Amino acid sequence: MNVTINGVAHELPSGATVAEAVKTLTETRNGVAVAVNGEVVSRGAWDSTALADADAVEVLTAVQGG
């Protein structure tokens, strides 16, 4: 299935979850927030939230600096 992650098309297996989408960008789970089609998905739901074809996923990571 095709999903858009941070504005870039990605091919993921059918039934892929939010957690799998996050792993395409980063292995870390700390300081990461995810929204699917504009709706925030809590970290506890990443493994159980299945994606559908044409979903738009936004993965945001916290950045520290001064």
PQR file with spaces between the fields and no chain letter, atoms N, CA, C, O and H, PARSE charges and radii, in Angstrom:
ATOM       1  N    MET     1       0.848   -1.166    0.000 -0.4000 1.5000
ATOM       2  CA   MET     1       0.000    0.000    0.000 -0.0000 2.0000
ATOM       3  C    MET     1       0.894    1.229    0.000  0.5500 1.7000
ATOM       4  O    MET     1       2.024    1.184    0.486 -0.5500 1.4000
ATOM       5  N    ASN     2       0.392    2.309   -0.538 -0.4000 1.5000
ATOM       6  CA   ASN     2       1.126    3.569   -0.585 -0.0000 2.0000
ATOM       7  C    ASN     2       0.611    4.512    0.488  0.5500 1.7000
ATOM       8  O    ASN     2      -0.590    4.758    0.594 -0.5500 1.4000
ATOM       9  H    ASN     2      -0.526    2.345   -0.933  0.4000 1.0000
ATOM      10  N    VAL     3       1.541    5.038    1.286 -0.4000 1.5000
ATOM      11  CA   VAL     3       1.212    6.060    2.266 -0.0000 2.0000
ATOM      12  C    VAL     3       2.204    7.201    2.098  0.5500 1.7000
ATOM      13  O    VAL     3       3.295    7.017    1.559 -0.5500 1.4000
ATOM      14  H    VAL     3       2.517    4.839    1.200  0.4000 1.0000
ATOM      15  N    THR     4       1.822    8.358    2.557 -0.4000 1.5000
ATOM      16  CA   THR     4       2.721    9.505    2.516 -0.0000 2.0000
ATOM      17  C    THR     4       3.214    9.757    3.928  0.5500 1.7000
ATOM      18  O    THR     4       2.422    9.958    4.848 -0.5500 1.4000
ATOM      19  H    THR     4       0.936    8.508    2.995  0.4000 1.0000
ATOM      20  N    ILE     5       4.541    9.744    4.092 -0.4000 1.5000
ATOM      21  CA   ILE     5       5.146    9.988    5.392 -0.0000 2.0000
ATOM      22  C    ILE     5       5.980   11.252    5.276  0.5500 1.7000
ATOM      23  O    ILE     5       6.959   11.303    4.530 -0.5500 1.4000
ATOM      24  H    ILE     5       5.185    9.580    3.344  0.4000 1.0000
ATOM      25  N    ASN     6       5.580   12.267    6.022 -0.4000 1.5000
ATOM      26  CA   ASN     6       6.254   13.572    5.980 -0.0000 2.0000
ATOM      27  C    ASN     6       6.393   14.092    4.553  0.5500 1.7000
ATOM      28  O    ASN     6       7.430   14.641    4.180 -0.5500 1.4000
ATOM      29  H    ASN     6       4.786   12.226    6.627  0.4000 1.0000
ATOM      30  N    GLY     7       5.342   13.913    3.764 -0.4000 1.5000
ATOM      31  CA   GLY     7       5.308   14.454    2.415 -0.0000 2.0000
ATOM      32  C    GLY     7       5.962   13.616    1.348  0.5500 1.7000
ATOM      33  O    GLY     7       6.000   14.022    0.187 -0.5500 1.4000
ATOM      34  H    GLY     7       4.501   13.467    4.067  0.4000 1.0000
ATOM      35  N    VAL     8       6.485   12.443    1.709 -0.4000 1.5000
ATOM      36  CA   VAL     8       7.172   11.573    0.759 -0.0000 2.0000
ATOM      37  C    VAL     8       6.423   10.242    0.658  0.5500 1.7000
ATOM      38  O    VAL     8       6.072    9.643    1.674 -0.5500 1.4000
ATOM      39  H    VAL     8       6.455   12.113    2.653  0.4000 1.0000
ATOM      40  N    ALA     9       6.186    9.789   -0.562 -0.4000 1.5000
ATOM      41  CA   ALA     9       5.481    8.520   -0.767 -0.0000 2.0000
ATOM      42  C    ALA     9       6.348    7.346   -0.316  0.5500 1.7000
ATOM      43  O    ALA     9       7.547    7.290   -0.591 -0.5500 1.4000
ATOM      44  H    ALA     9       6.471   10.276   -1.387  0.4000 1.0000
ATOM      45  N    HIS    10       5.704    6.413    0.383 -0.4000 1.5000
ATOM      46  CA   HIS    10       6.380    5.192    0.844 -0.0000 2.0000
ATOM      47  C    HIS    10       5.480    4.004    0.545  0.5500 1.7000
ATOM      48  O    HIS    10       4.257    4.093    0.658 -0.5500 1.4000
ATOM      49  H    HIS    10       4.731    6.459    0.606  0.4000 1.0000
ATOM      50  N    GLU    11       6.088    2.905    0.167 -0.4000 1.5000
ATOM      51  CA   GLU    11       5.362    1.651   -0.031 -0.0000 2.0000
ATOM      52  C    GLU    11       5.535    0.827    1.237  0.5500 1.7000
ATOM      53  O    GLU    11       6.654    0.489    1.622 -0.5500 1.4000
ATOM      54  H    GLU    11       7.081    2.833    0.075  0.4000 1.0000
ATOM      55  N    LEU    12       4.412    0.505    1.886 -0.4000 1.5000
ATOM      56  CA   LEU    12       4.429   -0.321    3.087 -0.0000 2.0000
ATOM      57  C    LEU    12       3.570   -1.552    2.838  0.5500 1.7000
ATOM      58  O    LEU    12       2.659   -1.514    2.011 -0.5500 1.4000
ATOM      59  H    LEU    12       3.503    0.780    1.573  0.4000 1.0000
ATOM      60  N    PRO    13       3.851   -2.643    3.543 -0.5600 1.5000
ATOM      61  CA   PRO    13       3.018   -3.827    3.375  0.2800 2.0000
ATOM      62  C    PRO    13       1.587   -3.587    3.841  0.5500 1.7000
ATOM      63  O    PRO    13       1.356   -2.786    4.747 -0.5500 1.4000
ATOM      64  N    SER    14       0.650   -4.257    3.244 -0.4000 1.5000
ATOM      65  CA   SER    14      -0.748   -4.151    3.643 -0.0000 2.0000
ATOM      66  C    SER    14      -0.874   -4.479    5.129  0.5500 1.7000
ATOM      67  O    SER    14      -0.295   -5.454    5.606 -0.5500 1.4000
ATOM      68  H    SER    14       0.838   -4.907    2.508  0.4000 1.0000
ATOM      69  N    GLY    15      -1.627   -3.666    5.851 -0.4000 1.5000
ATOM      70  CA   GLY    15      -1.811   -3.889    7.287 -0.0000 2.0000
ATOM      71  C    GLY    15      -0.711   -3.296    8.146  0.5500 1.7000
ATOM      72  O    GLY    15      -0.682   -3.533    9.353 -0.5500 1.4000
ATOM      73  H    GLY    15      -2.097   -2.874    5.463  0.4000 1.0000
ATOM      74  N    ALA    16       0.202   -2.523    7.551 -0.4000 1.5000
ATOM      75  CA   ALA    16       1.280   -1.903    8.327 -0.0000 2.0000
ATOM      76  C    ALA    16       0.693   -0.976    9.388  0.5500 1.7000
ATOM      77  O    ALA    16      -0.382   -0.403    9.211 -0.5500 1.4000
ATOM      78  H    ALA    16       0.179   -2.330    6.570  0.4000 1.0000
ATOM      79  N    THR    17       1.414   -0.845   10.474 -0.4000 1.5000
ATOM      80  CA   THR    17       0.958   -0.028   11.594 -0.0000 2.0000
ATOM      81  C    THR    17       1.714    1.301   11.648  0.5500 1.7000
ATOM      82  O    THR    17       2.692    1.511   10.930 -0.5500 1.4000
ATOM      83  H    THR    17       2.287   -1.311   10.617  0.4000 1.0000
ATOM      84  N    VAL    18       1.241    2.175   12.504 -0.4000 1.5000
ATOM      85  CA   VAL    18       1.923    3.446   12.726 -0.0000 2.0000
ATOM      86  C    VAL    18       3.355    3.189   13.186  0.5500 1.7000
ATOM      87  O    VAL    18       4.272    3.881   12.746 -0.5500 1.4000
ATOM      88  H    VAL    18       0.447    2.005   13.088  0.4000 1.0000
ATOM      89  N    ALA    19       3.561    2.214   14.056 -0.4000 1.5000
ATOM      90  CA   ALA    19       4.911    1.897   14.543 -0.0000 2.0000
ATOM      91  C    ALA    19       5.841    1.555   13.385  0.5500 1.7000
ATOM      92  O    ALA    19       6.998    1.976   13.376 -0.5500 1.4000
ATOM      93  H    ALA    19       2.815    1.651   14.414  0.4000 1.0000
ATOM      94  N    GLU    20       5.350    0.799   12.415 -0.4000 1.5000
ATOM      95  CA   GLU    20       6.169    0.443   11.259 -0.0000 2.0000
ATOM      96  C    GLU    20       6.485    1.674   10.410  0.5500 1.7000
ATOM      97  O    GLU    20       7.587    1.791    9.875 -0.5500 1.4000
ATOM      98  H    GLU    20       4.411    0.457   12.423  0.4000 1.0000
ATOM      99  N    ALA    21       5.543    2.572   10.289 -0.4000 1.5000
ATOM     100  CA   ALA    21       5.785    3.807    9.539 -0.0000 2.0000
ATOM     101  C    ALA    21       6.857    4.647   10.226  0.5500 1.7000
ATOM     102  O    ALA    21       7.732    5.201    9.560 -0.5500 1.4000
ATOM     103  H    ALA    21       4.648    2.476   10.724  0.4000 1.0000
ATOM     104  N    VAL    22       6.794    4.743   11.542 -0.4000 1.5000
ATOM     105  CA   VAL    22       7.796    5.506   12.286 -0.0000 2.0000
ATOM     106  C    VAL    22       9.178    4.913   12.053  0.5500 1.7000
ATOM     107  O    VAL    22      10.147    5.654   11.890 -0.5500 1.4000
ATOM     108  H    VAL    22       6.083    4.293   12.082  0.4000 1.0000
ATOM     109  N    LYS    23       9.286    3.584   12.036 -0.4000 1.5000
ATOM     110  CA   LYS    23      10.577    2.919   11.854 -0.0000 2.0000
ATOM     111  C    LYS    23      11.213    3.216   10.503  0.5500 1.7000
ATOM     112  O    LYS    23      12.423    3.055   10.347 -0.5500 1.4000
ATOM     113  H    LYS    23       8.499    2.981   12.169  0.4000 1.0000
ATOM     114  N    THR    24      10.421    3.649    9.522 -0.4000 1.5000
ATOM     115  CA   THR    24      11.015    4.008    8.233 -0.0000 2.0000
ATOM     116  C    THR    24      11.854    5.278    8.344  0.5500 1.7000
ATOM     117  O    THR    24      12.703    5.546    7.494 -0.5500 1.4000
ATOM     118  H    THR    24       9.438    3.780    9.649  0.4000 1.0000
ATOM     119  N    LEU    25      11.608    6.065    9.406 -0.4000 1.5000
ATOM     120  CA   LEU    25      12.342    7.314    9.596 -0.0000 2.0000
ATOM     121  C    LEU    25      13.324    7.286   10.749  0.5500 1.7000
ATOM     122  O    LEU    25      14.403    7.873   10.663 -0.5500 1.4000
ATOM     123  H    LEU    25      10.918    5.848   10.096  0.4000 1.0000
ATOM     124  N    THR    26      12.959    6.606   11.833 -0.4000 1.5000
ATOM     125  CA   THR    26      13.798    6.615   13.029 -0.0000 2.0000
ATOM     126  C    THR    26      13.534    5.375   13.873  0.5500 1.7000
ATOM     127  O    THR    26      12.421    4.848   13.886 -0.5500 1.4000
ATOM     128  H    THR    26      12.083    6.129   11.903  0.4000 1.0000
ATOM     129  N    GLU    27      14.554    4.915   14.571 -0.4000 1.5000
ATOM     130  CA   GLU    27      14.391    3.786   15.489 -0.0000 2.0000
ATOM     131  C    GLU    27      13.956    4.255   16.878  0.5500 1.7000
ATOM     132  O    GLU    27      13.460    3.456   17.672 -0.5500 1.4000
ATOM     133  H    GLU    27      15.458    5.343   14.561  0.4000 1.0000
ATOM     134  N    THR    28      14.135    5.525   17.171 -0.4000 1.5000
ATOM     135  CA   THR    28      13.789    6.038   18.490 -0.0000 2.0000
ATOM     136  C    THR    28      12.286    6.256   18.616  0.5500 1.7000
ATOM     137  O    THR    28      11.600    6.555   17.638 -0.5500 1.4000
ATOM     138  H    THR    28      14.538    6.174   16.525  0.4000 1.0000
ATOM     139  N    ARG    29      11.796    6.100   19.829 -0.4000 1.5000
ATOM     140  CA   ARG    29      10.384    6.361   20.113 -0.0000 2.0000
ATOM     141  C    ARG    29      10.225    7.523   21.077  0.5500 1.7000
ATOM     142  O    ARG    29       9.126    8.050   21.249 -0.5500 1.4000
ATOM     143  H    ARG    29      12.353    5.857   20.623  0.4000 1.0000
ATOM     144  N    ASN    30      11.329    7.925   21.708 -0.4000 1.5000
ATOM     145  CA   ASN    30      11.280    9.047   22.648 -0.0000 2.0000
ATOM     146  C    ASN    30      11.328   10.360   21.881  0.5500 1.7000
ATOM     147  O    ASN    30      12.101   10.504   20.933 -0.5500 1.4000
ATOM     148  H    ASN    30      12.222    7.497   21.568  0.4000 1.0000
ATOM     149  N    GLY    31      10.508   11.310   22.288 -0.4000 1.5000
ATOM     150  CA   GLY    31      10.506   12.612   21.646 -0.0000 2.0000
ATOM     151  C    GLY    31       9.890   12.602   20.258  0.5500 1.7000
ATOM     152  O    GLY    31      10.166   13.485   19.445 -0.5500 1.4000
ATOM     153  H    GLY    31       9.880   11.193   23.057  0.4000 1.0000
ATOM     154  N    VAL    32       9.053   11.601   19.983 -0.4000 1.5000
ATOM     155  CA   VAL    32       8.425   11.477   18.666 -0.0000 2.0000
ATOM     156  C    VAL    32       6.911   11.587   18.824  0.5500 1.7000
ATOM     157  O    VAL    32       6.323   10.981   19.720 -0.5500 1.4000
ATOM     158  H    VAL    32       8.829   10.884   20.644  0.4000 1.0000
ATOM     159  N    ALA    33       6.297   12.359   17.952 -0.4000 1.5000
ATOM     160  CA   ALA    33       4.835   12.476   17.906 -0.0000 2.0000
ATOM     161  C    ALA    33       4.380   12.111   16.501  0.5500 1.7000
ATOM     162  O    ALA    33       5.077   12.386   15.525 -0.5500 1.4000
ATOM     163  H    ALA    33       6.775   12.852   17.224  0.4000 1.0000
ATOM     164  N    VAL    34       3.202   11.490   16.400 -0.4000 1.5000
ATOM     165  CA   VAL    34       2.693   11.040   15.105 -0.0000 2.0000
ATOM     166  C    VAL    34       1.236   11.449   14.941  0.5500 1.7000
ATOM     167  O    VAL    34       0.437   11.374   15.874 -0.5500 1.4000
ATOM     168  H    VAL    34       2.636   11.266   17.193  0.4000 1.0000
ATOM     169  N    ALA    35       0.915   11.884   13.725 -0.4000 1.5000
ATOM     170  CA   ALA    35      -0.471   12.157   13.349 -0.0000 2.0000
ATOM     171  C    ALA    35      -0.759   11.415   12.055  0.5500 1.7000
ATOM     172  O    ALA    35       0.080   11.364   11.156 -0.5500 1.4000
ATOM     173  H    ALA    35       1.565   11.946   12.967  0.4000 1.0000
ATOM     174  N    VAL    36      -1.940   10.846   11.970 -0.4000 1.5000
ATOM     175  CA   VAL    36      -2.392   10.173   10.749 -0.0000 2.0000
ATOM     176  C    VAL    36      -3.629   10.918   10.262  0.5500 1.7000
ATOM     177  O    VAL    36      -4.631   11.026   10.969 -0.5500 1.4000
ATOM     178  H    VAL    36      -2.622   10.887   12.700  0.4000 1.0000
ATOM     179  N    ASN    37      -3.534   11.420    9.057 -0.4000 1.5000
ATOM     180  CA   ASN    37      -4.632   12.199    8.464 -0.0000 2.0000
ATOM     181  C    ASN    37      -5.084   13.328    9.392  0.5500 1.7000
ATOM     182  O    ASN    37      -6.276   13.613    9.513 -0.5500 1.4000
ATOM     183  H    ASN    37      -2.720   11.332    8.483  0.4000 1.0000
ATOM     184  N    GLY    38      -4.103   13.966   10.046 -0.4000 1.5000
ATOM     185  CA   GLY    38      -4.395   15.109   10.893 -0.0000 2.0000
ATOM     186  C    GLY    38      -4.814   14.790   12.309  0.5500 1.7000
ATOM     187  O    GLY    38      -5.056   15.707   13.094 -0.5500 1.4000
ATOM     188  H    GLY    38      -3.135   13.734    9.947  0.4000 1.0000
ATOM     189  N    GLU    39      -4.909   13.514   12.664 -0.4000 1.5000
ATOM     190  CA   GLU    39      -5.313   13.099   14.013 -0.0000 2.0000
ATOM     191  C    GLU    39      -4.116   12.518   14.755  0.5500 1.7000
ATOM     192  O    GLU    39      -3.484   11.578   14.271 -0.5500 1.4000
ATOM     193  H    GLU    39      -4.712   12.769   12.026  0.4000 1.0000
ATOM     194  N    VAL    40      -3.800   13.070   15.927 -0.4000 1.5000
ATOM     195  CA   VAL    40      -2.676   12.582   16.715 -0.0000 2.0000
ATOM     196  C    VAL    40      -2.952   11.155   17.178  0.5500 1.7000
ATOM     197  O    VAL    40      -4.058   10.826   17.609 -0.5500 1.4000
ATOM     198  H    VAL    40      -4.313   13.833   16.320  0.4000 1.0000
ATOM     199  N    VAL    41      -1.918   10.313   17.080 -0.4000 1.5000
ATOM     200  CA   VAL    41      -2.006    8.923   17.537 -0.0000 2.0000
ATOM     201  C    VAL    41      -1.093    8.794   18.753  0.5500 1.7000
ATOM     202  O    VAL    41       0.110    9.035   18.654 -0.5500 1.4000
ATOM     203  H    VAL    41      -1.020   10.580   16.731  0.4000 1.0000
ATOM     204  N    SER    42      -1.654    8.417   19.889 -0.4000 1.5000
ATOM     205  CA   SER    42      -0.845    8.281   21.107 -0.0000 2.0000
ATOM     206  C    SER    42       0.171    7.158   20.935  0.5500 1.7000
ATOM     207  O    SER    42      -0.073    6.182   20.225 -0.5500 1.4000
ATOM     208  H    SER    42      -2.632    8.221   19.970  0.4000 1.0000
ATOM     209  N    ARG    43       1.302    7.312   21.593 -0.4000 1.5000
ATOM     210  CA   ARG    43       2.381    6.322   21.471 -0.0000 2.0000
ATOM     211  C    ARG    43       1.892    4.918   21.833  0.5500 1.7000
ATOM     212  O    ARG    43       2.314    3.940   21.215 -0.5500 1.4000
ATOM     213  H    ARG    43       1.500    8.104   22.170  0.4000 1.0000
ATOM     214  N    GLY    44       1.016    4.811   22.816 -0.4000 1.5000
ATOM     215  CA   GLY    44       0.502    3.512   23.226 -0.0000 2.0000
ATOM     216  C    GLY    44      -0.335    2.826   22.158  0.5500 1.7000
ATOM     217  O    GLY    44      -0.563    1.619   22.231 -0.5500 1.4000
ATOM     218  H    GLY    44       0.673    5.605   23.318  0.4000 1.0000
ATOM     219  N    ALA    45      -0.797    3.585   21.165 -0.4000 1.5000
ATOM     220  CA   ALA    45      -1.631    3.015   20.104 -0.0000 2.0000
ATOM     221  C    ALA    45      -0.866    2.767   18.803  0.5500 1.7000
ATOM     222  O    ALA    45      -1.447    2.273   17.837 -0.5500 1.4000
ATOM     223  H    ALA    45      -0.612    4.566   21.106  0.4000 1.0000
ATOM     224  N    TRP    46       0.411    3.096   18.762 -0.4000 1.5000
ATOM     225  CA   TRP    46       1.174    2.927   17.521 -0.0000 2.0000
ATOM     226  C    TRP    46       1.155    1.499   17.000  0.5500 1.7000
ATOM     227  O    TRP    46       0.959    1.275   15.805 -0.5500 1.4000
ATOM     228  H    TRP    46       0.883    3.497   19.547  0.4000 1.0000
ATOM     229  N    ASP    47       1.357    0.532   17.886 -0.4000 1.5000
ATOM     230  CA   ASP    47       1.435   -0.873   17.458 -0.0000 2.0000
ATOM     231  C    ASP    47       0.092   -1.429   17.011  0.5500 1.7000
ATOM     232  O    ASP    47       0.051   -2.401   16.256 -0.5500 1.4000
ATOM     233  H    ASP    47       1.516    0.714   18.857  0.4000 1.0000
ATOM     234  N    SER    48      -0.999   -0.836   17.459 -0.4000 1.5000
ATOM     235  CA   SER    48      -2.319   -1.379   17.124 -0.0000 2.0000
ATOM     236  C    SER    48      -3.094   -0.536   16.107  0.5500 1.7000
ATOM     237  O    SER    48      -4.208   -0.892   15.725 -0.5500 1.4000
ATOM     238  H    SER    48      -0.965   -0.047   18.073  0.4000 1.0000
ATOM     239  N    THR    49      -2.507    0.576   15.672 -0.4000 1.5000
ATOM     240  CA   THR    49      -3.184    1.436   14.702 -0.0000 2.0000
ATOM     241  C    THR    49      -2.716    1.089   13.294  0.5500 1.7000
ATOM     242  O    THR    49      -1.594    1.405   12.898 -0.5500 1.4000
ATOM     243  H    THR    49      -1.602    0.865   15.982  0.4000 1.0000
ATOM     244  N    ALA    50      -3.595    0.438   12.554 -0.4000 1.5000
ATOM     245  CA   ALA    50      -3.263    0.040   11.179 -0.0000 2.0000
ATOM     246  C    ALA    50      -3.443    1.223   10.240  0.5500 1.7000
ATOM     247  O    ALA    50      -4.338    2.050   10.418 -0.5500 1.4000
ATOM     248  H    ALA    50      -4.506    0.182   12.876  0.4000 1.0000
ATOM     249  N    LEU    51      -2.588    1.286    9.250 -0.4000 1.5000
ATOM     250  CA   LEU    51      -2.684    2.318    8.229 -0.0000 2.0000
ATOM     251  C    LEU    51      -3.461    1.784    7.031  0.5500 1.7000
ATOM     252  O    LEU    51      -3.547    0.575    6.818 -0.5500 1.4000
ATOM     253  H    LEU    51      -1.861    0.615    9.105  0.4000 1.0000
ATOM     254  N    ALA    52      -4.018    2.695    6.263 -0.4000 1.5000
ATOM     255  CA   ALA    52      -4.747    2.331    5.045 -0.0000 2.0000
ATOM     256  C    ALA    52      -4.065    2.997    3.852  0.5500 1.7000
ATOM     257  O    ALA    52      -3.333    3.975    4.003 -0.5500 1.4000
ATOM     258  H    ALA    52      -3.949    3.677    6.436  0.4000 1.0000
ATOM     259  N    ASP    53      -4.314    2.456    2.683 -0.4000 1.5000
ATOM     260  CA   ASP    53      -3.766    3.025    1.458 -0.0000 2.0000
ATOM     261  C    ASP    53      -4.120    4.506    1.377  0.5500 1.7000
ATOM     262  O    ASP    53      -5.257    4.895    1.646 -0.5500 1.4000
ATOM     263  H    ASP    53      -4.908    1.661    2.561  0.4000 1.0000
ATOM     264  N    ALA    54      -3.153    5.320    1.008 -0.4000 1.5000
ATOM     265  CA   ALA    54      -3.298    6.766    0.809 -0.0000 2.0000
ATOM     266  C    ALA    54      -3.350    7.570    2.106  0.5500 1.7000
ATOM     267  O    ALA    54      -3.632    8.767    2.063 -0.5500 1.4000
ATOM     268  H    ALA    54      -2.230    5.004    0.790  0.4000 1.0000
ATOM     269  N    ASP    55      -3.086    6.948    3.261 -0.4000 1.5000
ATOM     270  CA   ASP    55      -3.024    7.705    4.505 -0.0000 2.0000
ATOM     271  C    ASP    55      -1.853    8.686    4.466  0.5500 1.7000
ATOM     272  O    ASP    55      -0.834    8.429    3.826 -0.5500 1.4000
ATOM     273  H    ASP    55      -2.857    5.975    3.296  0.4000 1.0000
ATOM     274  N    ALA    56      -2.014    9.800    5.153 -0.4000 1.5000
ATOM     275  CA   ALA    56      -0.951   10.798    5.301 -0.0000 2.0000
ATOM     276  C    ALA    56      -0.455   10.748    6.740  0.5500 1.7000
ATOM     277  O    ALA    56      -1.207   11.014    7.678 -0.5500 1.4000
ATOM     278  H    ALA    56      -2.843   10.009    5.672  0.4000 1.0000
ATOM     279  N    VAL    57       0.800   10.409    6.902 -0.4000 1.5000
ATOM     280  CA   VAL    57       1.413   10.254    8.233 -0.0000 2.0000
ATOM     281  C    VAL    57       2.436   11.372    8.423  0.5500 1.7000
ATOM     282  O    VAL    57       3.275   11.611    7.555 -0.5500 1.4000
ATOM     283  H    VAL    57       1.411   10.192    6.140  0.4000 1.0000
ATOM     284  N    GLU    58       2.358   12.045    9.553 -0.4000 1.5000
ATOM     285  CA   GLU    58       3.337   13.064    9.905 -0.0000 2.0000
ATOM     286  C    GLU    58       4.078   12.584   11.152  0.5500 1.7000
ATOM     287  O    GLU    58       3.462   12.318   12.184 -0.5500 1.4000
ATOM     288  H    GLU    58       1.676   11.851   10.258  0.4000 1.0000
ATOM     289  N    VAL    59       5.383   12.478   11.049 -0.4000 1.5000
ATOM     290  CA   VAL    59       6.223   12.067   12.171 -0.0000 2.0000
ATOM     291  C    VAL    59       7.078   13.263   12.569  0.5500 1.7000
ATOM     292  O    VAL    59       7.875   13.764   11.776 -0.5500 1.4000
ATOM     293  H    VAL    59       5.883   12.695   10.211  0.4000 1.0000
ATOM     294  N    LEU    60       6.902   13.709   13.796 -0.4000 1.5000
ATOM     295  CA   LEU    60       7.626   14.873   14.295 -0.0000 2.0000
ATOM     296  C    LEU    60       8.543   14.444   15.427  0.5500 1.7000
ATOM     297  O    LEU    60       8.145   13.683   16.309 -0.5500 1.4000
ATOM     298  H    LEU    60       6.254   13.302   14.441  0.4000 1.0000
ATOM     299  N    THR    61       9.779   14.940   15.393 -0.4000 1.5000
ATOM     300  CA   THR    61      10.716   14.623   16.461 -0.0000 2.0000
ATOM     301  C    THR    61      11.123   15.904   17.168  0.5500 1.7000
ATOM     302  O    THR    61      11.282   16.956   16.549 -0.5500 1.4000
ATOM     303  H    THR    61      10.103   15.558   14.676  0.4000 1.0000
ATOM     304  N    ALA    62      11.287   15.792   18.473 -0.4000 1.5000
ATOM     305  CA   ALA    62      11.714   16.927   19.282 -0.0000 2.0000
ATOM     306  C    ALA    62      13.203   17.180   19.029  0.5500 1.7000
ATOM     307  O    ALA    62      13.993   16.246   18.891 -0.5500 1.4000
ATOM     308  H    ALA    62      11.158   14.938   18.976  0.4000 1.0000
ATOM     309  N    VAL    63      13.561   18.456   18.971 -0.4000 1.5000
ATOM     310  CA   VAL    63      14.955   18.841   18.763 -0.0000 2.0000
ATOM     311  C    VAL    63      15.358   19.780   19.885  0.5500 1.7000
ATOM     312  O    VAL    63      14.648   20.735   20.199 -0.5500 1.4000
ATOM     313  H    VAL    63      12.918   19.214   19.083  0.4000 1.0000
ATOM     314  N    GLN    64      16.498   19.497   20.482 -0.4000 1.5000
ATOM     315  CA   GLN    64      16.994   20.366   21.539 -0.0000 2.0000
ATOM     316  C    GLN    64      18.039   21.297   20.958  0.5500 1.7000
ATOM     317  O    GLN    64      18.720   20.961   19.990 -0.5500 1.4000
ATOM     318  H    GLN    64      17.075   18.721   20.227  0.4000 1.0000
ATOM     319  N    GLY    65      18.152   22.426   21.536 -0.4000 1.5000
ATOM     320  CA   GLY    65      19.169   23.362   21.072 -0.0000 2.0000
ATOM     321  C    GLY    65      19.106   24.642   21.865  0.5500 1.7000
ATOM     322  O    GLY    65      18.259   24.814   22.741 -0.5500 1.4000
ATOM     323  H    GLY    65      17.599   22.700   22.322  0.4000 1.0000
ATOM     324  N    GLY    66      20.003   25.524   21.547 -0.4000 1.5000
ATOM     325  CA   GLY    66      20.023   26.740   22.324 -0.0000 2.0000
ATOM     326  C    GLY    66      20.088   27.961   21.498  0.5500 1.7000
ATOM     327  O    GLY    66      20.111   29.069   22.035 -0.5500 1.4000
ATOM     328  H    GLY    66      20.691   25.385   20.835  0.4000 1.0000
